[in-house]
Structure formats: C-alpha cells, structure tokens
C-alpha cells in the first residue's frame, strides 16, 4: 500500500507520492525537478536504493587503506576530537 511521502520509481525517474488520485493512479512529485505528475499504478516500481546509485566519488574503498594510513587517521582524529 502506497502512502503520501513514499518514494517510487516510474519511467526511470524517482517520485515522492503526494496523494492517491484514483484506484489506479497517484499524484507524485519528481524528486529532482519537483514537477508533479499523475502516475498509473502499473508503471510504478520500487524506488532506486542508494546501493543502486553510482558511487558518489572515486575515493578508495576503506579496505584499500594501509595500516600506516589508518594510524595517521586515528592520530589526526585524536587531535581534533577535543574541538
């Protein structure tokens, strides 16, 4: 059952449900453009999850850091923690 505020996918876009318009359609807002759109229930899919999205950066994976790099990170954290 869909409720206002739920995220759904449709036609490759992600929408936030605003209200049910009829037994087979909802009014939703595109999360990127804020444009409203009436969506038919048969076009709705599960909203993409963060795991489905491309990585946000080219940062190395945590397991790629050496023990020395972790030690330096801990040292720096201990310096700024009192702030």
BAKOLKOL-823446 format. One line per field, with one value per residue: x, y, z of N, C-alpha, C, O in turn; residue in one letter; residue number from 1. Coordinates in Angstrom, 1 decimal, padded with zeros to 4 digits. Layout:
<rs>
n_x X,...
n_y Y,...
n_z Z,...
ca_x X,...
ca_y Y,...
ca_z Z,...
c_x X,...
c_y Y,...
c_z Z,...
o_x X,...
o_y Y,...
o_z Z,...
residuo A,...
num NUM,...
</rs>
This chain:
<rs>
n_x 000.8,000.6,001.7,001.3,004.3,005.9,008.6,008.8,009.6,009.3,009.3,012.0,012.6,012.6,010.1,008.1,005.3,002.3,-000.5,-003.3,-005.0,-006.9,-008.3,-006.3,-004.2,-001.7,-000.8,002.3,005.5,008.4,011.5,013.8,013.2,011.0,008.6,005.2,003.3,000.9,000.8,000.3,-000.6,000.4,002.8,004.5,007.4,009.7,011.5,014.7,017.5,020.1,022.2,021.8,022.6,025.2,028.6,029.4,031.9,035.3,036.8,039.0,038.2,037.5,038.9,041.2,043.0,046.2,047.7,049.4,048.3,045.8,046.6,047.6,045.3,043.8,045.5,045.2,042.5,042.4,043.5,041.7,039.4,038.9,037.9
n_y -001.2,002.1,005.2,008.8,010.5,008.3,006.9,006.2,004.5,005.3,005.1,005.4,007.4,009.0,009.4,011.1,010.2,012.1,012.1,009.8,009.6,008.1,004.8,003.5,005.3,007.8,011.0,012.4,013.7,014.6,013.9,015.2,017.4,018.5,018.5,018.0,014.9,012.7,009.4,006.1,003.2,000.8,001.5,001.9,001.3,-000.2,002.3,003.5,002.3,003.5,001.8,001.1,003.3,005.1,005.2,007.8,009.1,008.9,007.9,005.7,002.4,001.6,-000.6,-000.5,001.2,001.4,000.0,002.0,004.3,004.2,004.5,007.1,008.5,008.0,009.3,012.0,012.3,012.1,014.5,016.5,015.8,016.9,019.4
n_z 000.0,-000.9,000.5,001.2,000.8,000.4,-001.6,-005.1,-008.2,-011.7,-015.1,-015.2,-013.4,-010.2,-007.8,-005.3,-003.5,-003.4,-003.2,-003.5,-006.5,-008.0,-008.1,-009.5,-009.9,-008.9,-007.5,-007.9,-007.1,-008.9,-007.6,-008.3,-010.0,-008.9,-010.2,-010.6,-011.3,-012.6,-012.0,-013.3,-011.7,-012.7,-013.8,-011.8,-009.9,-007.5,-005.6,-006.6,-004.7,-002.5,-002.9,-005.5,-006.9,-008.6,-007.5,-005.2,-005.3,-006.4,-004.4,-002.6,-001.5,001.9,002.8,001.3,002.4,004.0,007.0,008.1,007.1,008.3,011.0,011.0,010.4,012.7,014.6,013.7,014.2,016.9,017.6,016.7,018.0,020.7,020.0
ca_x 000.0,001.4,001.2,002.0,005.7,006.7,009.3,008.6,010.2,008.5,009.9,013.4,012.7,012.2,009.0,007.5,003.8,001.6,-001.9,-004.0,-006.0,-008.0,-007.9,-005.2,-003.2,-001.3,-000.2,003.6,006.4,009.7,012.4,014.9,012.7,009.9,007.5,004.1,002.9,000.0,001.4,-000.5,-000.1,001.1,004.1,005.3,008.4,010.4,012.4,016.1,018.1,021.5,023.1,021.6,023.2,026.7,029.4,029.4,033.2,036.3,037.6,039.3,037.4,038.1,039.9,042.3,044.0,047.2,047.7,050.0,047.3,044.8,047.2,047.7,043.9,043.5,046.2,044.6,041.2,042.6,043.9,040.6,038.2,038.5,037.3
ca_y 000.0,003.4,006.3,010.0,010.5,007.1,007.0,005.1,004.7,005.2,005.6,005.7,008.6,008.7,010.3,011.1,010.2,013.1,011.6,008.9,010.3,007.2,003.4,003.0,006.3,008.6,012.2,012.3,014.8,014.2,014.3,016.0,018.6,018.9,018.6,017.0,014.1,011.6,008.1,005.0,002.2,-000.3,001.9,002.1,000.3,000.2,003.4,003.1,002.5,004.1,000.8,001.1,004.5,005.1,005.7,009.3,009.6,007.9,007.6,004.3,001.6,001.6,-001.7,-000.2,002.0,000.7,000.2,003.2,005.4,004.2,005.0,008.6,009.0,007.9,010.3,013.2,012.3,012.4,015.9,017.3,015.3,017.8,020.6
ca_z 000.0,-001.0,001.3,000.9,001.2,-000.1,-002.9,-006.1,-009.5,-012.8,-016.3,-015.0,-012.5,-008.8,-007.4,-004.0,-003.6,-002.8,-002.9,-004.4,-007.4,-008.2,-007.6,-010.2,-010.1,-007.8,-007.8,-007.3,-007.5,-009.3,-006.5,-008.8,-010.6,-008.1,-011.1,-010.3,-012.4,-012.3,-012.4,-013.3,-010.8,-013.4,-014.2,-010.6,-009.4,-006.2,-005.8,-006.5,-003.4,-002.6,-003.5,-007.0,-007.5,-008.9,-006.3,-005.2,-005.6,-006.8,-003.2,-002.4,-000.5,003.2,003.0,000.5,003.1,004.7,008.4,008.4,006.8,009.4,012.2,010.8,010.5,014.2,015.2,013.4,014.8,018.4,017.7,016.6,018.9,021.8,019.5
c_x 000.9,000.8,001.9,003.4,006.6,007.4,009.0,009.4,009.1,009.2,011.3,013.7,012.2,011.2,008.6,006.0,003.3,000.2,-002.4,-005.0,-007.2,-007.5,-006.7,-004.1,-002.9,-000.8,001.2,004.4,007.8,010.7,013.5,014.4,011.6,008.6,006.4,003.7,001.9,000.6,000.4,000.1,000.7,002.5,005.0,006.2,009.0,011.4,013.8,016.7,019.5,022.5,023.0,022.3,024.7,027.4,029.5,030.8,034.1,037.2,037.8,038.4,038.2,039.2,041.1,043.4,044.9,047.1,048.3,049.0,046.2,045.3,047.3,046.3,043.5,044.2,045.6,043.2,041.3,042.9,042.6,039.4,037.9,037.8,035.8
c_y 001.2,004.5,007.6,010.0,009.4,007.4,005.8,005.5,004.6,005.8,006.1,006.9,008.2,009.8,010.1,011.2,011.3,012.7,010.6,009.7,009.4,005.8,002.9,004.1,007.2,009.9,012.1,013.4,014.2,014.7,015.2,017.4,019.2,019.1,017.6,016.2,013.0,010.4,007.0,003.9,001.1,000.2,002.1,000.9,000.7,001.4,002.9,003.3,003.1,003.1,000.7,002.2,004.3,005.6,007.2,009.9,008.5,007.6,006.1,003.7,001.6,000.5,-001.5,000.6,001.1,000.9,001.5,004.4,005.4,004.8,006.6,009.2,009.0,009.1,011.7,013.4,012.7,013.9,016.8,017.0,016.3,019.1,020.4
c_z 000.0,-000.1,000.9,001.6,000.8,-001.4,-003.8,-007.3,-010.6,-014.0,-016.1,-014.1,-011.2,-008.4,-005.9,-004.1,-002.8,-002.3,-003.9,-005.2,-007.7,-007.8,-008.4,-010.6,-008.9,-008.3,-007.1,-007.8,-007.8,-008.2,-007.0,-009.3,-009.8,-009.0,-010.7,-011.5,-011.8,-012.9,-012.3,-012.4,-011.5,-013.9,-013.0,-010.3,-008.1,-006.5,-005.8,-005.1,-003.5,-003.2,-005.0,-007.6,-007.7,-007.6,-006.4,-005.5,-006.0,-005.6,-003.1,-001.4,000.8,003.4,002.2,001.2,003.9,006.2,008.8,008.2,007.9,010.7,012.1,010.9,012.0,014.9,015.0,014.1,016.3,018.6,017.7,017.4,020.0,021.3,019.5
o_x 001.8,-000.4,003.0,003.5,007.8,006.9,009.0,009.8,008.2,009.7,011.7,014.8,011.6,011.4,008.8,005.5,003.7,-000.1,-001.9,-005.9,-008.3,-006.4,-006.1,-003.3,-003.8,-000.2,001.2,004.1,008.3,010.7,014.0,015.0,011.2,007.6,006.8,003.9,002.1,000.9,-000.3,001.4,001.7,003.3,006.2,005.9,008.7,012.0,014.1,016.4,020.0,023.4,024.0,022.7,025.3,026.9,029.6,030.9,033.7,038.4,037.0,037.8,039.4,040.2,042.1,044.5,044.5,046.4,047.9,049.0,045.8,044.7,047.0,046.1,042.8,043.6,045.4,042.9,040.6,042.6,042.5,038.4,036.7,037.1,035.1
o_y 001.4,004.6,007.6,009.7,009.4,008.2,004.7,006.6,003.9,006.9,007.1,007.4,007.2,011.0,009.0,012.1,011.6,012.9,010.6,010.3,009.9,005.7,002.0,003.9,007.3,009.9,011.9,014.1,013.4,015.9,016.0,018.4,020.4,019.7,016.4,016.6,012.5,010.3,006.8,003.7,000.7,-000.7,002.3,-000.2,001.8,001.4,002.0,004.3,003.1,003.5,000.3,002.2,003.4,006.4,007.8,011.0,007.3,007.1,005.3,004.4,001.7,000.8,-002.3,000.7,000.0,001.8,002.2,005.4,006.5,005.5,007.3,010.2,010.0,009.7,012.5,014.5,013.5,014.4,017.7,017.7,016.6,019.8,021.3
o_z 000.8,000.0,000.3,002.7,000.8,-002.2,-003.3,-007.5,-010.4,-013.9,-016.7,-013.9,-011.0,-008.6,-005.4,-004.7,-001.7,-001.1,-005.0,-004.6,-007.7,-007.2,-007.9,-011.5,-008.0,-009.5,-005.9,-008.8,-007.0,-007.9,-006.2,-009.1,-010.1,-008.6,-010.5,-012.6,-010.7,-014.0,-011.3,-012.5,-011.0,-014.2,-013.2,-010.5,-007.6,-007.6,-005.0,-004.5,-004.7,-003.9,-005.7,-008.8,-007.1,-006.9,-007.5,-005.9,-006.0,-005.8,-003.4,-000.5,000.8,004.0,002.3,000.7,004.5,006.7,009.8,008.9,008.3,011.4,013.1,011.5,012.4,015.8,015.9,014.6,016.9,019.7,018.4,017.6,020.2,022.1,019.1
residuo X,X,X,X,X,X,X,X,X,X,X,X,X,X,X,X,X,X,X,X,X,X,X,X,X,X,X,X,X,X,X,X,X,X,X,X,X,X,X,X,X,X,X,X,X,X,X,X,X,X,X,X,X,X,X,X,X,X,X,X,X,X,X,X,X,X,X,X,X,X,X,X,X,X,X,X,X,X,X,X,X,X,X
num 1,2,3,4,5,6,7,8,9,10,11,12,13,14,15,16,17,18,19,20,21,22,23,24,25,26,27,28,29,30,31,32,33,34,35,36,37,38,39,40,41,42,43,44,45,46,47,48,49,50,51,52,53,54,55,56,57,58,59,60,61,62,63,64,65,66,67,68,69,70,71,72,73,74,75,76,77,78,79,80,81,82,83
</rs>
